[in-house]
Amino acid sequence: MNTPDNDTDRQAAEEQAAAYGDAVAYHEEAPVGDEDNANVEMPKQAAPHRLLRPRNLIVAAVALVLAGAAVAAWFLILRPTPEKILGEMFQRMESVKAFEYDLDVKGEYRQDGKASVSEALIGQAQAAGKSGNFDLSLQGIYDYRDASEPQVSLRAEGSASDGGKTYDGALELRYVGKTAYLQLANSPDEFKQYTKPFLGQWLMFGENEVNQGKELTTQEGPTIDDKDAQEIARMLLDTGAVRLTYDGGDTIDGDAVDIVGYEIDKDGLKEAMPKIYRIVEDEDMPKEERKSFDDNLEMVEFEPGRIAVDKKTKLLRELTVKFGGTENDVSTTVSTTLKLKNFDDQVGKVEVPKGALTFEEMAARLSNDDDRDDLPYMQELLFGADPGKRDTDGDSFPDGAEVKGGYDPAGPGRLQNSWLGSSGLFGV
């Protein structure tokens, strides 16, 4: 009968017990039985699986520790936070000199006891129950890579609905170097008789006219540099005026972006305003103006918005703002979306329009008398006549003759100030 080597097998069993901490059962004697069992080998302890060997267990433990450390580092250091995302975005945007933009502004209003859009907006209308909406789209290029030869374009298209009426308009502005170009692409039907000479026509304004326009439209006021902007941002967060959240990822035009959500708290904003005044050196603002601002702020309700930042470039891609309010029975909601793309070297080129009229040519066109009624175009507008009709009111007298005689060319009766026509002040 074949029997195992007792010393050798005992030594192997002891090594297994010492290595794995298991009690090894071993039978030293062959099973008792008849001769048919003489050739049966004795059972041995099964070898442990290779994954349970000491060296592999140590490697697995180390891997688990490293994985845990990586997860902890992601949560504590690498995990996207709204403050980190916006901080990188502000820093990156400081170096941007050119981009293409798309700004869309939509609004709705309901007038309980108000009459029209313009009157509703200033809260002075008195008629009852109207509502409407408006949509303004601004698209263009901003390119200041060469400050001496900037290139800027803006195309504005808008529509408004008020009491069943719809108004549409569009204009385009281009600024190349030191010359500005303006085109009125479309105007509401009610005004086309006045805009006809310029509709679809590019007008060119040279450096002198552009500088004069800047002097008329530029007003002195507080200035905010990058340092001030960062201080204001920190202060808004510290006072709770703005609360940020990380809302995960998304895609814009196929590019991955991080989404930062924000909410504006009016109480926190009111607390922050005096500090903002000090930062922008505007402490001399009259108390009446500050009170007016605080009163207006009290009527406004802000809704949550979002900021989309490109994950790769860290540049701003989208910003949404939505707010509403009620004043004098006028309820208004406004939503704004700003989108940016094609930064710096990727930005398009602003083309110089062809066939643009100079300032002198534009003035000459206003002096034209296309309907041959002896009343130049500009005077037609002044007296309410139709520049395309020789006899606006159909009374068989040309518009120019009526004005010269002191009569109203657009209807019956005399001009309210008849001396305007008879004095010859307008050359008729």
C-alpha positions in Angstrom: 0.0 0.0 0.0 1.3 3.5 -0.9 1.4 5.8 2.1 2.6 9.4 2.2 5.9 10.4 3.7 4.7 11.4 7.2 7.5 13.9 8.0 7.4 15.6 4.6 3.6 16.1 4.6 3.6 17.2 8.2 6.1 19.9 7.4 4.1 21.1 4.4 0.9 21.3 6.5 2.7 23.3 9.2 4.0 25.8 6.5 0.5 26.2 5.2 -0.9 26.8 8.7 1.8 29.3 9.4 1.4 31.2 6.1 -2.4 31.5 6.0 -3.4 31.1 9.7 -5.5 28.1 8.9 -5.6 24.9 11.0 -4.6 22.2 8.7 -6.2 18.8 9.2 -4.1 16.0 8.0 -4.5 12.3 8.2 -1.3 10.4 8.8 -2.6 7.0 8.3 -4.1 5.3 5.3 -7.8 4.6 5.4 -8.6 1.2 7.0 -10.4 -1.2 4.7 -9.9 -4.1 2.4 -7.3 -4.5 -0.2 -9.5 -2.7 -2.8 -8.6 0.5 -1.0 -5.0 -0.2 -0.9 -4.2 2.1 -3.9 -6.4 5.1 -2.8 -4.2 8.2 -2.1 -4.8 10.2 1.0 -6.7 13.5 0.7 -4.6 16.7 1.0 -5.5 20.3 2.0 -6.5 22.4 -1.2 -4.1 25.1 -2.2 -5.4 28.7 -1.7 -6.5 30.8 -4.7 -3.6 32.9 -6.2 -5.5 36.2 -5.4 -5.2 35.3 -1.7 -1.5 34.9 -1.7 0.2 37.4 0.7 2.1 39.4 -2.0 -1.1 39.9 -4.0 -3.1 40.9 -0.9 -0.5 43.6 -0.1 -0.6 44.9 -3.7 -4.4 45.1 -3.6 -4.3 46.9 -0.2 -1.8 49.5 -1.6 -4.0 50.0 -4.7 -7.1 50.6 -2.5 -5.2 53.1 -0.4 -4.0 55.0 -3.5 -7.5 54.9 -5.0 -9.0 56.3 -1.8 -6.3 59.1 -1.8 -7.2 59.9 -5.4 -10.9 60.2 -4.6 -10.1 62.4 -1.6 -7.8 64.6 -3.7 -10.5 65.0 -6.4 -13.1 66.1 -3.8 -10.7 68.4 -1.9 -8.5 69.7 -4.6 -9.4 68.8 -8.2 -13.2 68.7 -7.9 -14.7 71.6 -9.9 -16.1 74.3 -7.6 -18.0 77.4 -8.8 -15.4 79.7 -7.2 -12.5 78.0 -8.9 -14.3 77.8 -12.3 -15.2 81.5 -12.2 -11.8 82.5 -10.9 -10.0 80.8 -13.8 -12.6 82.3 -16.2 -12.1 85.9 -15.0 -8.3 85.5 -15.2 -8.5 84.0 -18.7 -10.9 86.6 -20.0 -8.6 89.4 -19.0 -6.3 88.5 -21.9 -9.0 88.2 -24.5 -9.0 91.0 -27.1 -11.5 89.7 -29.7 -14.6 87.6 -29.9 -17.9 87.1 -31.6 -21.1 87.7 -29.6 -24.8 86.9 -29.7 -27.1 88.7 -27.2 -30.7 87.9 -27.1 -33.2 89.9 -24.9 -36.8 88.7 -24.6 -39.5 90.4 -22.5 -43.1 90.2 -21.7 -45.3 92.7 -19.9 -48.9 92.9 -18.8 -50.6 96.2 -18.2 -53.4 96.2 -15.7 -54.8 99.7 -16.3 -52.0 100.8 -18.7 -52.1 101.8 -22.4 -49.0 101.4 -24.4 -45.4 100.0 -24.3 -43.7 103.3 -23.9 -46.2 104.6 -21.3 -46.1 101.3 -19.5 -42.3 101.3 -19.2 -42.4 104.7 -17.5 -45.6 103.9 -15.6 -47.7 106.8 -16.8 -50.5 105.3 -18.9 -54.1 105.3 -17.8 -56.1 103.1 -20.2 -57.0 99.5 -19.3 -55.8 96.0 -19.8 -53.1 95.4 -22.4 -50.2 93.1 -22.8 -47.3 92.5 -25.2 -43.8 91.3 -25.7 -40.5 92.3 -27.3 -37.5 90.5 -28.7 -34.2 92.1 -29.4 -31.2 90.2 -31.0 -27.7 91.7 -31.1 -25.0 89.9 -33.0 -21.5 91.0 -34.0 -17.7 91.1 -33.6 -15.6 92.9 -31.1 -11.9 93.0 -32.1 -9.4 95.3 -30.3 -6.3 93.3 -30.9 -4.9 96.4 -32.7 -6.1 99.3 -30.6 -5.2 101.8 -33.3 -7.4 100.0 -35.9 -10.3 98.4 -33.9 -13.0 96.4 -35.7 -16.5 96.3 -34.3 -19.8 95.2 -35.8 -23.3 95.1 -34.4 -26.5 94.0 -36.1 -29.7 94.6 -34.2 -33.0 93.1 -35.0 -36.0 93.7 -32.9 -39.8 93.2 -32.8 -42.5 94.3 -30.4 -46.1 93.4 -30.0 -48.4 95.9 -28.3 -52.1 95.7 -28.2 -52.4 93.6 -31.3 -49.9 95.7 -33.3 -46.4 94.4 -34.3 -43.4 96.5 -34.9 -40.2 95.3 -36.6 -36.9 97.0 -37.1 -33.3 96.3 -37.9 -30.1 98.3 -38.1 -26.4 97.5 -38.5 -23.4 99.3 -37.3 -19.7 98.7 -38.3 -16.7 100.5 -36.9 -13.4 100.0 -38.8 -10.4 102.0 -37.8 -11.6 105.5 -37.3 -14.7 105.3 -39.5 -18.2 104.3 -38.6 -20.8 102.9 -40.9 -24.6 102.8 -40.2 -27.4 101.2 -42.1 -31.1 101.2 -41.3 -32.1 97.8 -42.7 -35.8 97.8 -41.8 -38.2 100.1 -39.9 -41.9 99.7 -38.8 -44.4 100.4 -41.6 -45.6 103.5 -39.8 -42.2 105.2 -40.2 -41.1 104.0 -43.6 -42.3 107.2 -45.3 -39.8 109.1 -43.1 -36.9 106.6 -43.4 -37.3 105.8 -47.1 -34.3 107.9 -48.3 -32.0 105.9 -45.9 -33.6 102.5 -45.8 -31.0 99.9 -46.8 -28.4 102.6 -47.5 -25.1 102.6 -45.7 -24.1 106.0 -44.2 -20.5 106.8 -43.5 -19.2 108.9 -40.6 -15.6 110.0 -40.6 -13.3 110.6 -37.6 -14.7 114.1 -36.9 -18.3 113.0 -36.8 -17.4 109.9 -34.7 -15.5 112.1 -32.2 -18.4 114.5 -32.0 -20.8 111.6 -31.4 -18.5 110.3 -28.6 -18.5 113.7 -27.0 -22.3 113.9 -27.0 -22.8 110.3 -25.7 -19.9 110.0 -23.3 -20.7 110.9 -19.7 -18.4 111.0 -16.8 -19.0 108.3 -14.3 -17.3 105.8 -12.0 -14.7 103.5 -13.6 -14.1 99.9 -12.6 -10.8 98.2 -13.2 -10.0 94.5 -12.9 -9.0 94.8 -9.3 -12.2 96.6 -8.4 -14.2 93.9 -10.2 -12.5 91.1 -8.3 -13.1 93.0 -5.0 -16.8 93.5 -5.8 -17.2 89.8 -6.7 -15.6 88.7 -3.5 -17.8 91.1 -1.5 -21.0 89.9 -3.2 -20.1 86.3 -2.3 -19.2 87.2 1.3 -22.4 89.2 1.9 -24.6 86.4 0.4 -25.8 88.7 -2.3 -24.8 86.0 -4.8 -24.9 82.3 -4.1 -23.0 79.9 -6.5 -23.5 76.2 -7.2 -21.8 73.7 -9.5 -24.5 72.3 -11.8 -22.4 69.7 -13.7 -21.4 69.7 -17.3 -23.0 70.4 -20.7 -22.0 71.0 -24.3 -22.3 74.2 -26.4 -21.6 73.9 -30.2 -20.0 70.5 -29.4 -17.6 72.0 -26.8 -17.7 70.6 -23.2 -18.5 73.3 -20.6 -18.9 73.5 -16.8 -22.1 75.0 -15.6 -22.1 77.4 -12.6 -25.6 78.3 -11.3 -26.2 81.5 -9.4 -28.9 83.1 -7.3 -29.2 86.8 -6.4 -30.5 87.7 -2.9 -32.0 91.2 -2.7 -31.3 91.6 1.0 -27.6 90.7 0.5 -27.4 93.0 -2.5 -28.8 95.9 -0.6 -26.3 95.3 2.1 -23.5 95.2 -0.5 -24.5 98.4 -2.4 -22.8 100.9 0.0 -19.6 99.0 -0.2 -19.8 98.9 -4.0 -20.3 102.7 -4.0 -17.1 103.0 -2.0 -15.2 100.7 -4.3 -16.1 102.6 -7.5 -15.6 105.9 -5.8 -19.2 107.0 -6.2 -19.9 108.0 -2.7 -21.1 111.4 -3.9 -24.2 109.9 -5.5 -27.1 112.0 -4.4 -29.2 110.5 -1.6 -32.3 110.8 -3.9 -30.6 108.7 -6.6 -29.6 106.0 -4.0 -33.1 105.9 -2.6 -34.5 105.6 -6.1 -32.1 102.7 -6.8 -33.1 101.0 -3.5 -36.8 101.4 -4.3 -36.4 100.0 -7.8 -34.4 97.1 -6.4 -37.2 96.4 -4.0 -39.6 95.8 -6.9 -37.3 93.5 -8.8 -37.4 89.8 -8.4 -34.3 87.9 -9.7 -34.6 84.3 -11.0 -31.7 81.8 -10.9 -29.3 82.1 -13.8 -26.3 80.1 -15.2 -22.8 80.7 -16.4 -21.2 78.3 -18.9 -17.4 78.1 -19.0 -15.4 76.2 -21.6 -13.7 73.3 -19.8 -10.7 73.4 -22.2 -10.1 77.1 -22.7 -11.6 78.4 -19.4 -13.4 81.1 -21.4 -16.9 82.4 -20.9 -19.4 80.8 -23.4 -22.8 81.7 -22.1 -24.4 83.9 -19.4 -28.2 84.0 -18.7 -30.0 86.6 -16.6 -33.7 86.7 -15.8 -35.7 89.1 -13.7 -39.1 90.6 -13.3 -41.1 93.1 -11.3 -44.3 95.0 -10.9 -44.8 98.8 -10.7 -48.0 100.8 -11.1 -49.9 97.7 -12.2 -47.3 96.9 -14.9 -45.8 93.4 -14.6 -42.6 92.8 -16.6 -40.3 89.8 -17.1 -37.0 90.0 -19.0 -34.6 87.2 -19.9 -31.2 87.8 -21.4 -28.8 85.3 -22.9 -25.2 86.3 -23.9 -23.1 83.8 -26.0 -19.5 84.2 -26.9 -17.4 82.3 -29.4 -14.4 82.4 -31.8 -12.0 84.2 -29.5 -8.9 86.2 -30.7 -7.3 84.6 -33.8 -10.6 82.7 -34.6 -12.7 85.9 -34.8 -14.1 86.9 -38.2 -13.3 90.1 -40.1 -15.4 93.2 -40.2 -15.9 94.2 -43.9 -16.1 97.9 -45.0 -19.5 98.4 -46.7 -19.6 99.5 -50.3 -21.5 102.5 -51.6 -21.8 104.3 -48.3 -22.9 107.9 -48.3 -20.8 110.6 -46.7 -22.1 113.1 -44.2 -22.3 115.7 -47.0 -24.1 113.4 -49.4 -26.6 112.5 -46.7 -27.3 116.2 -46.0 -27.8 116.7 -49.8 -30.3 113.8 -50.0 -32.3 115.5 -47.2 -32.5 118.6 -49.5 -33.9 116.6 -52.4 -37.5 117.2 -53.7 -38.3 113.8 -55.1 -42.1 114.5 -55.5 -41.5 117.9 -57.0 -43.9 119.8 -54.7 -41.4 122.6 -53.9 -41.0 121.2 -50.4 -37.6 119.5 -49.7 -37.5 116.1 -48.0 -36.5 117.4 -44.6 -39.3 120.0 -44.6 -41.8 117.3 -45.6 -41.0 115.5 -42.4 -41.2 118.7 -40.4 -44.7 119.6 -41.6 -46.0 116.0 -41.6 -46.3 115.7 -45.4 -45.6 112.6 -47.4 -42.2 112.9 -49.2 -43.6 110.7 -51.9 -46.7 112.7 -52.7 -46.9 116.1 -54.4 -50.2 116.8 -52.7 -50.3 114.9 -49.4 -53.9 115.9 -48.4 -55.4 115.7 -51.9 -56.8 119.2 -52.0 -55.2 120.0 -55.4 -52.6 122.3 -53.9 -49.0 121.2 -53.9 -47.5 120.7 -50.4 -44.9 123.5 -51.0 -47.6 126.1 -52.0 -49.7 125.2 -49.0 -46.8 125.7 -46.6 -45.8 129.0 -48.2 -49.3 130.2 -47.8 -49.5 129.2 -44.2 -51.7 126.1 -44.7 -51.3 122.6 -43.5 -50.1 120.3 -46.3 -51.2 117.2 -44.5 -54.8 118.2 -43.8 -57.4 121.0 -43.7 -56.8 124.3 -42.1 -53.9 126.6 -41.5 -50.6 125.7 -40.0 -50.6 126.1 -36.2 -47.5 128.4 -36.6 -48.3 129.9 -40.0 -45.3 132.2 -39.9 -43.0 129.2 -40.5 -44.1 128.9 -44.1 -44.7 132.6 -44.9 -41.5 133.8 -43.3 -39.4 132.0 -45.9 -37.3 130.5 -43.1 -37.3 127.2 -44.9 -36.8 128.5 -48.3 -40.4 128.2 -49.6 
